[in-house]
C-alpha cells in the first residue's frame, strides 16, 4: 500500500530529489508537491536554526493537509562571514532575491578573501511531521552538512542556489557540475533526507 506524503516546497527540483531518495530507500510512498494544495499559505520561517525552521514548515503543512509532511531548511555557512548567510541563504540579498543575486552578493562579500580562507559548508535539517488523534504533532529530524570551499567563479549548470560556486572537499567538481545521482550521495540535503527516509519507515508500518 502506498502512502502519500507532501513536501513543504513548491520547488519541482526538490520534489524530484525527494522522490529519487525515497525510491532508492524502497519506501512505498507517493510524494506530492505543495503546489497540489492551492490554498496552502506561505509559511514564515521564524526559527533560529535550520532544524527549527524545518519543523515549523513540516508541522504547518501536516496540519493543513492531514498528511505526513516533509520539509527541509538548508543553506550555506561561509567561514569568512561567521557562518552566514546560514538560515538567511534563500533571502540573503533581499526577501524577493533570485538565486543568482544571492550568489552574486556572497561572491562580492568574499571577493578579497584569500583562497585558504574560503572554507564553507552546506548545511541541512530535514523534518517529517504528522498530526496525531489528539491534535499533537510528532516529528522526525535529521541533520547533515558537507564541507568545501567557495570558488571565485561559477562552474556548472545543474543544481540550484549556491551550487555553482561550492566545491566539496575531495572533489574536482562543484555540486552544480555533478549528476543528480552523484550529488544526492554526498550533498547535505541528500544525506539529511536519506537519513530521514530510514526513520520514516517506522511511520509507514
C-alpha positions in Angstrom: 0.0 0.0 0.0 1.3 3.4 -1.0 1.3 6.3 1.5 1.0 9.9 0.3 3.4 12.4 1.8 3.6 16.0 1.0 6.8 18.0 0.5 6.6 21.5 2.0 8.0 23.1 -1.1 6.7 24.3 -4.5 10.2 23.7 -6.0 9.9 20.9 -8.5 13.6 20.1 -8.3 13.3 19.4 -4.6 10.2 17.2 -5.1 12.0 15.2 -7.7 15.1 14.9 -5.5 12.9 13.5 -2.6 11.2 11.1 -5.0 14.6 9.7 -6.0 15.8 9.4 -2.5 12.7 7.7 -1.1 12.6 5.3 -4.1 16.2 4.4 -3.5 15.2 3.5 0.1 12.4 1.3 -1.2 9.7 3.2 0.7 6.1 2.8 -0.7 5.3 6.5 -0.8 3.9 8.9 -3.3 5.4 12.4 -3.0 3.1 15.3 -3.5 4.5 18.8 -4.0 3.0 21.7 -2.1 1.6 23.1 -5.4 -1.1 20.4 -5.2 -2.7 22.3 -2.4 -3.6 25.6 -3.9 -4.9 27.1 -0.6 -1.7 26.3 1.3 -0.4 29.6 2.6 3.2 30.7 2.7 4.8 29.7 6.0 7.1 32.2 7.7 10.5 30.7 8.7 10.7 32.2 12.1 13.1 29.7 13.7 16.6 30.4 14.8 18.1 27.3 13.3 17.7 25.0 10.3 16.1 22.3 12.5 13.5 24.8 13.9 12.6 26.1 10.5 12.2 22.6 9.0 9.9 21.6 11.9 7.8 24.8 11.6 7.2 24.1 7.9 6.6 20.4 8.3 4.1 20.9 11.1 2.2 23.7 9.3 1.8 21.6 6.1 0.9 18.4 8.0 -1.9 20.3 9.9 -3.2 21.9 6.6 -3.2 18.7 4.6 -3.7 15.9 7.1 -0.8 14.0 5.5 2.7 13.3 6.7 4.7 16.3 5.7 8.4 16.6 4.9 10.3 19.8 5.0 13.9 20.9 4.9 15.8 24.0 5.7 19.2 24.3 4.2 21.8 26.9 3.4 25.4 28.0 3.0 27.6 28.7 6.0 30.7 30.7 5.0 33.6 30.7 7.4 34.7 34.2 6.5 31.2 35.5 7.0 31.0 34.0 10.5 28.6 31.2 9.3 26.4 33.5 7.3 24.2 33.6 5.2 23.1 30.4 7.1 19.3 30.3 7.6 19.1 33.5 5.6 20.6 31.9 2.5 17.4 32.0 0.4 16.9 35.7 1.0 20.5 36.9 1.6 20.1 39.7 -1.0 16.6 40.5 0.0 13.2 38.8 0.5 12.5 38.5 -3.2 16.0 38.0 -4.4 16.8 35.4 -7.0 19.3 32.6 -6.6 21.7 34.5 -8.9 21.5 37.7 -6.8 22.1 35.8 -3.6 25.1 34.1 -5.1 26.4 37.3 -6.5 26.2 39.0 -3.1 28.2 36.2 -1.4 30.9 36.4 -4.1 31.1 40.2 -3.6 31.4 39.8 0.1 34.3 37.3 -0.1 36.0 38.8 -3.1 39.0 39.9 -1.1 39.2 36.7 1.0 42.3 34.5 0.2 41.8 31.0 -1.2 43.0 29.4 2.0 40.2 31.2 4.0 37.3 30.4 1.6 36.0 27.4 3.6 32.3 26.9 3.7 29.7 24.2 4.4 26.3 23.4 3.0 24.0 22.5 6.0 20.6 20.9 6.0 18.0 19.9 8.5 15.1 17.7 7.3 12.0 17.0 9.3 8.9 14.9 8.9 5.7 15.8 10.8 2.4 14.0 11.4 -0.6 15.1 13.5 -1.9 12.6 16.0 -5.5 11.9 17.0 -5.1 14.4 20.0 -4.0 17.1 17.5 -0.4 16.8 18.7 2.5 16.8 16.3 5.2 14.2 16.1 8.5 14.8 14.4 11.4 13.0 12.9 14.5 15.2 12.4 17.8 14.6 10.6 20.7 17.0 10.1 23.8 16.8 7.8 26.5 19.0 6.3 29.1 18.9 3.7 32.3 20.8 3.9 34.0 22.5 1.0 35.2 25.9 -0.3 33.9 28.7 -2.4 35.2 29.3 -5.9 35.6 32.8 -7.4 33.6 32.0 -10.5 30.6 29.8 -11.3 31.1 26.3 -12.7 28.3 24.0 -13.8 24.6 24.4 -14.8 22.9 21.8 -12.6 21.5 22.2 -9.1 20.3 25.5 -7.7 21.2 28.1 -5.2 24.9 28.3 -4.4 25.8 25.1 -6.1 27.9 26.7 -8.9 30.5 28.1 -6.5 30.7 25.3 -4.0 33.5 22.8 -4.4 33.1 19.9 -1.9 36.3 18.7 -0.1 37.9 15.9 -2.0 36.2 16.6 -5.3 37.1 18.4 -8.5 33.5 19.2 -9.5 31.2 21.7 -8.0 27.8 20.5 -6.9 26.4 22.2 -10.0 28.7 20.0 -12.2 27.6 16.7 -10.6 24.9 14.5 -11.9 21.7 14.4 -9.7 22.5 10.9 -8.5 26.1 11.8 -7.6 25.0 14.9 -5.8 22.3 13.0 -3.8 25.0 10.7 -2.5 27.2 13.4 -1.0 25.1 16.5 -0.6 23.8 17.9 2.7 20.2 17.6 1.5 20.8 14.1 0.2 22.4 12.9 3.4 19.7 14.5 5.6 16.8 13.3 3.5 18.3 9.8 3.2 18.7 9.5 7.0 15.1 10.9 7.5 13.8 8.3 5.0 15.3 5.5 7.1 13.5 6.8 10.2 10.3 7.4 8.2 9.9 3.7 7.5 8.7 3.3 11.1 5.8 5.6 10.4 4.7 3.5 7.4 4.3 0.1 9.1 
